[in-house]
Amino acid sequence: MKNTILWFLIAMSSSNAFSQPERWQQRVKYTINVDMDVRTNRFTGKQQLEYTNNSPDTLQKVFYHLYFNAFQPNSMMDVRSRAAGNTILGKNSKGLDVIDWDERVTNRISKLTPEEIGYQKIVSLKMNGVAQILNMQETILEVNLTTPVLPGSKVNFDMEFEAQVPLQIRRSGRDNPSTGVRYSMAQWYPKLCEYDYEGWHPTPYVGREFYGVWGDYDVTIAIDKNYMLGGSGYLQNPDQIGFGYESTGIKVPKSTSEKITWHFIAPNVHDFMWAADPHYKHLVRKTPGGTTINVFYNGDQNLLKQKYDTMRPSVRTLYNNDFKSYAADWDKKWNTLADAAVMVMPYIENNFGTYPYRQYSFVHGGDGGMEYPMSTLLSVPSLSAAFHEWMHSWYQGMLATNESEYPWMDEGFTQYAEELLNDYYKQQSNPATAQTLTGNQVSRIKKFDSIGYNPHEEAYKAYFNLAKSGYEEPLTTHADHYNTNYAYATEAYRKGEVFLEQLGYITGAAARDKILLEYYRLWRFKHPNVNDFIRVAEKVSGMKLDWYREYWINTTKTINYGIDSLWESGGKTFIRLKNLGEVPMPIDLQLSFKDGSKELHYIPMYLMFGQKPEEYAIPRKVYAPWKWTDRTYIVETNHKTTDITAMEIDPTKRLADINRLDNVVK
C-alpha cells in the first residue's frame, strides 16, 4: 500500500512538473463579408461575431479597434509622427540633421485629401438582435452594452460598416508608387479588442504593435474579377477562382461577371490580412512537412520598365543594359525567396517549434515587412525580411505576448531567430559548407563551436550605441510611449535580441535553446508575459533568473567588467577583476599560454544560485559565486605570469559589456 501511494505521488509530481500552465482566453468567431469597389477604393461590410467570455468577469462594455481612422489629418498617429519631426538625434555623415520620425509616415497623414484618407464607419451594431450604445473615439469604438456579458456565456454581435482604404502610409493602404501594389489590406475590419487577466486593452492606433483575440475567421471578399488575392487563411473555392490556387488539371474559365467572390477560412488566429492586385504572380512550393508556401508579387512589366528607365547607368550595367535581364532577375529573386522558405522550414521547426497551419503566404505589399497570422507583407524580395516576418508566426502569431507592453518579446525574439536563419541559409546554400539534413535531424551548424563567433554582433553594437546615447529607456516602456523612435526600434529589436543571446551566456547556449522550445510548448496560444518566460527559463536551467529580468528589462543599468591587475606569488599568478558597472553578471575569464593551451575560469553570480555547464573543450575552473555587493574578485592559475600571453573576459562576446577595452590584456 505504501509503495502504491509513493508511486502515485511521484506520478502526480511528474505530471504537475510538465503540465501546461492554465490561463483563460477569450474566444471569437468572425464571419465577414465585404464588397470592394476598386474605382472608389471603398467597401461595405457585414460582420457577425460570436464572442465567448471565458473570463471570470461580467463585461459591461466591449471595445473595437477601427485602425483606418488613424489615417486622417490631426489623428493621434499624425500628431505623434509630426512631433517626432522636432527631435533631432544628431548629424549624419553628410552633416545633415537626423530627424527622429518614421520616414514612411513623417507628415504625410496631414496632407491626405478626403479621397485619400482612411476611415471605418459603423452603420449599425446589435448584440443578440438589440441595438447597442456606441461611443466613437477615433481608432477605438466603445460599446456600452444594454445587457452585460456573463462569465462563461456567448453573445452574437451583428455589425454593418463602411470603409475607405487610405493611401499607403503605414502597413495598410493602397497604391504605393514604389511597389505598385493596389491594396494591402491589414487592419481593415472592425476588430474586437483583447480582454485578458489585466482587463481590456483598447490601445489607440498611434503607430506600433498589436494584440488580438484568438478565434476562427470566415471571410468572403467580392472584388473586381481581374484582381488576385493572397494573405491569411485557406481558400475554400480554388477551382472556381483559379489564379494558381486551382487543383492540378483544372481549367478555370474567365468569369463573365464583373466581380468574383473569394472565400477564405483561417482557424485559431488573432487577425486576418489580405492583399490584392491585378498584376500579381503566384508561386507555390511545398515544404518537406507538407506546408504550402505561397508567394505573391507584382509582375507588372510597365512598372518594372519605369524602374529600369530611372536607374543610374552604373546600376543598369549589372543587367547588361538589358531590361529583359532586369525583369528576369526580378522573377528570380521571388523564386529564390520561395525556395529559401522550403530550405529553412525544417530548421525553424526543430529549433523553435512546429508550425501548426497548412499554409504560409509571402505577399508583395505596399509596406513591409509586416507580420500577420499565416502571412506577411513584404515590400521587397529580401530573404532577411522574409525570415524575420515568418518567425513572427511564432512570437507574434502563436505565443502572442501583448506587443504594446512587451514589444521586445516579439520583435527581439524574432530578430534573434532571423539572424540564425540567415546564418543557416548562407551555409546551406553554399555547396562548400552545406550538409544533408532532413526533418528533425536539422540542427545549428554554427553555435559557438569556436570561441569568438557571435551571429548577433550587430545587435550588440546597436545596443552599445543606444546605451551611450542618453536616449535609452527601460524595456518596460509601452511601445507607444517611448520618447523617441530611435530608442523604441533599438530596444524592441536589438536589446531584445541581446536578451536572448546573453541568456545563453548565463545559462549556456544549449539550455537557452531548450528554454525556447519549452516556452513555445507551454505557452503557445496563451499570451505569455515576461514573468512566464523567466519561470520557464528558471525551470529548464535550474537557476534563479529573476535578477536578470529586474536589471535588463526594468532598468537601463549597464554591464562593465574589467581586468584590474595581476601579480605572481609562490609560483602562481593572481588576477584581480573589477566590476565598474551596475548589472552583476557571471564571468568567463579565458587565459591563453605560450604553449598554446588555454584555461577558462568561471565565476557564477551570487543571485543565480546555480552555474552553467561546460560549453567548450577547454579546461574550466569553477569559483565561488561573486557577490554583487563586492566590486572586485580574485582568480588564480598555477602558471607563472611570464607564461600568460592573453587574458580575456567573455571571449564569446555574449556579455553586453559597454566597455570591452579593459576586458582583454595581451
PyMOL commands that set and color helices and strands:
alter all, ss='L'
color gray80, all
select helices_A, chain A and resi 2-18+67-70+76-84+109-111+238-241+301-309+313-319+323-352+383-398+407-428+439-441+457-467+479-481+485-507+509-523+530-541+546-553+606-608+641-643+660-663
alter helices_A, ss='H'
color red, helices_A
select strands_A, chain A and resi 27-37+42-52+59-65+88-91+97-99+119-127+130-131+133-137+140-149+154-164+173-174+183-185+191-192+195-196+199-200+215-224+228-231+234-235+259-269+274-277+280-286+292-298+359-364+370-372+375-378+561-569+572-579+587-593+598-603+620-622+632-637+644-649+664-665
alter strands_A, ss='S'
color yellow, strands_A
deselect
rebuild
show_as cartoon
